[in-house]
Amino acid sequence: MKYIILLGDGMADHPIEKLGGKTPLEYARTPNMDRLSRSGTTGLVETIPSGFQPGSDVANLTVLGYDPKRYYTGRGPLEAASMGIKLQPGDVAFRCNLVSLGLDGKERMVDFTAGHISSGEARKIIIDLNRALGSEVIQFYPGVGYRHLCVWKGGPASVKTTPPHDITGQEIADHLPAGDGSAPVLDLMMKSRNVLKDHPVNRDRAGRFLKPANSIWLWGQGGAPAFQTLAEKYGIRGAMISAVDLLNGIAVCAGLEVIRIQGATGYTDTNYVGKAKGALSALRDRDLAFVHVEAPDEMGHEGNIEGKVKAIEDFDEKVVGTVLGKIDTLRDFRILVLSDHPTPISHRTHVAEPSPFVVFSSVKEENLENCPVFGETCAKRNGILIAPGYTLMDAFIKDWRRFVDSKRR
């Protein structure tokens, strides 16, 4: 049996008046996901346990079958794993965003992506930031786009931090690091402004403003986690195809091979087809392939309705459609398509609500054929809710026939 997971990050949403009361997922043209939903089993999965902030870190741990209450230590450590940074006892890894703050009058979070700064431009900034502020205790590491890492030996793990994508457009005063150990974290963030304000990436030789990366934002900190691999749990070998360090870090911890796809960006210009082909290639000698697409989530954070609809349609056509076009070569298989969490246009950040999923099996008896279209409304109407969400992976890999039979009774 081959297992395929296709995940559109933040794809789920709320009904939007401009879309005739439909969600972007329901409004978008998605013939391939609809085909799976008509023939497969559709429902909702609760990916964010009570007490956890809704984020892709917690949600994707859940999707892969890991109980966040047991395995989650923070977002930073997962990204460190992707970047090949081995955390020592006492090391604390912070996610380090390059951000754009409005510094005139009341300070606001203008853009948590610094204008979707390119990886090349960001790398120059992070290297110079490390020269200026790094030490034997603190080191900065360049990542992808606006997403970077700060590793702090003996750092303040218990400080309260806020994801910058949660406060777009808001004043930052009430969201700055707080609690035990917050003073040195805030001091580091403030010092970064002096490094960035005149950085060549941000200004040209005449001093004209070019890029809005005028501060760092530290959050998502924690120490190294300890995982049971998927090979140990399920006896399977698998691969991860994603452009972002978070998912690739989860993959490293889970024992999945990380496959890098040329042109994968973590944005709407990503190489959708290349990711799908990478998954099909990986399945030649592996049991599982996980394809993660960030684009719908980015559009949700931007509040871009048309962009999110387009990202969902691209995901359906170029990822789901490409896989389905070659699916007959796999013989026995199961496909899981889902959103890890909603990123509603109205909120411009994640919410802790169940997300729609569909599982389609090549074994006809393993399908309920219970939803004519793939979307939030139909998934909710079916009455299938998997909670806790990490049990979905157990059913998907081991007991899907039993799960389906239980719903037929």
Phi, psi and omega in degrees: 000134176255144183237129181234128175243121179242115189237120173265104186299129176064020186293326181289157187200190175250160176301142182236128183302319181298337179260023178071029179081008176263160171279164175303324179293322179284329182281325184296152175277110185227065184299330183284316176292325177297319178301315178296320182293321178297323187262342186253214182234120186244142178194197178243148176231135180269104186264347182246105179294156177303135178095353180254145173292137179290115180205165181292336178295303180297316184297317183282333168301315179299314182302322181276006173094016180256127177287114181302331180295338181258324191251342188276125175242351182145164181283318182306313180299326178293319179290328176299320179299319179296324184274004178074021180266114182272113181281133177269162176306129181095344177289140176238123180260126176254138165290135183237101176276142160273125187231166174247115178254140170280112188256008177263118182074228180285125186286133181232156173276098183283315184205115182284358180250001185052049178070029186049054179305143182286160180298322181294315178295316182296322180301317178300318180294313184295321178297316179291326176296320179293323177298321185279321188241349180287162182201188175294341182263322186239130177227138176255140181233129180287142179239232183244128178058235181272000189260115183224186188222145172232121179252128189236111178292124182065026185290168183281090185289334187268001179298144179272121179235161184237131174299130183295334179289350177276348189232027179304128179083354183264157172294139187272350188306319183275002184237008177288161178310138184218162176084198184301123177083009185286330186302310180292330177293313178297321179299319179295319178296319180293319179297330180298331181298321180294326178289321189275335189297328180245018182294141181304331177294328183272335182223148177272183185297333179275001179083009180283140183290130180242310185237149186264022181280086186250008176195161167261162176223117183262135182193176172064034188279158176174173178264177185296133176273166175236119186247150161268127184288162177293331175296320178289323182285315190238353183070032182238156173250139184212179182220151176245134175237106181207154178268350189250146183296329181302306182293321179293328175292318174301319180299314179302314180295327182275356180082019177270146175283134177270121179253119181271130181249125178299132179088003175279121190243342188079017180219189186288345178267017183293164180273081182302308184296320179300323178295314180297317179294325176298322179294315180298320178295319181297329183285353178297323181229018176229167183267332188223141172228132181243119177250123180247130179237121186276339193306313181300324179295317179299320179292325176297317178296327179281349185069029186261098184297308182297321179296323181289318177301315180295319180297320178293318179295321177295319176301315181294312185287312193267336177259296182298316181296320179296318178295314181295330179295338181242010190294331183294340180285349184268348182061252183278126183202161167228139177243132173245121176242133184196169167256141181284329178195160172283143168234081187296139175305321183292333181263330184061024174202179184284153172229153184269067179238154176300151180243151178287146174221158170221136173244127175241132180245146175291343177270110189306322183293349180266014181237139178270338183052058193244011183207120183289333179223154180268119180181173185295318185295311181293321180298320179289319182298331181292338176080010178264116176231119178264112179212129000292148188294334183293347178284346177300319182296318177303314180293316182300318183275318192252317195230035184295322178300317179295320179298312180298316179300324180293332180277344178278341184287000000 
